Amino acid sequence: MARLLPTPVFGSIRYRHGATMHSVLATAVILAVLAFIPNSEGDLKPWVLPFAAVGLAFYLYPLVRRTKVVATSAEGVELQTFVGARRTFVAWRDVEAVVLWRQPGGMAKQTFVGVERTQDAPPLPREAKQGLVTVKTDPAALPPGISARLASASVPAGRIDPGALATLIAAASAEVPVVDAQDPMSPKQVRPT
C-alpha cells in the first residue's frame, strides 16, 4: 500500500507522438500532395484527399485535446489512451509500481505505461464487467516479465521520458517505484530527474 508524502505534489504528463504517428503524418502529407499533381488517369482528389484528411485528423486529435497519458491525484494514478477512449484509474493503496514496457510488433515497437497492482486490488471496471483478467491480451504475445494483469492496466504511452515519469510519481508517493522494462532482459528502477 503506497502512502502519499506529507506534502504531495500532483500533476500529469501529456501524450507525445512516437515514430509511427509521425509516419502517419508524412503519409497524409504525401497523399495530399499527390492529389494535386495532374495526371492523365483523371482527378485523384475525391479518392486521395479523404485518406489524407483522416490521417491528419488522427495525428492532430491528441495534440489539440492535450491528452494526459499519466495523471496523479490524491486518490491515485490515472492512465488514459491518447484518443481518450479508455481510462484506467488505480488507487494509491493498490499501486505496487508504475512500469514502462514495450510491445514488439513488426518494425515498430509500441511503448506502454502500466500500473502493477497489489494481489488484493479490486478488478478494474472493464475486468469486472467482462469477468476477465485482461482484455484481448494473449499472454504468449507479451514480452517476458510482463503479466497479463499488468497489460490490462496499461495504455500506449507514445514518447514518454522515464525520468519525468519517475519525478511525477515520486512527487506524490516516495513508496511507488517506476520500473523501465522496455528491455525485458534488464528491467531497471528509474530515478527521478
C-alpha positions, 0 to 999 in steps of 0.5 A: 500500500503506497502512502502519499508524502506529507506534502504531495505534489500532483500533476500529469504528463501529456501524450507525445507522438512516437515514430509511427504517428509521425509516419502517419503524418508524412503519409497524409502529407504525401497523399495530399500532395499527390492529389494535386499533381495532374495526371492523365488517369483523371482527378485523384482528389475525391479518392486521395484527399479523404485518406489524407484528411483522416490521417491528419485528423488522427495525428492532430486529435491528441495534440489539440485535446492535450491528452494526459497519458499519466495523471496523479491525484490524491486518490491515485494514478490515472492512465488514459489512451491518447484518443481518450477512449479508455481510462484506467484509474488505480488507487494509491493503496493498490499501486505496487509500481508504475512500469514502462514496457514495450510491445514488439510488433513488426518494425515498430515497437509500441511503448506502454505505461502500466500500473502493477497492482497489489494481489488484493486490488479490486478488478478494474471496471472493464475486468469486472464487467467482462469477468476477465483478467485482461482484455484481448491480451494473449499472454504468449504475445507479451514480452517476458516479465510482463503479466497479463494483469499488468497489460490490462492496466496499461495504455500506449504511452507514445514518447514518454521520458522515464525520468519525468515519469519517475519525478511525477510519481515520486512527487506524490508517493516516495513508496511507488517505484517506476520500473523501465522494462522496455528491455525485458532482459534488464528491467531497471528502477528509474530515478527521478530527474 
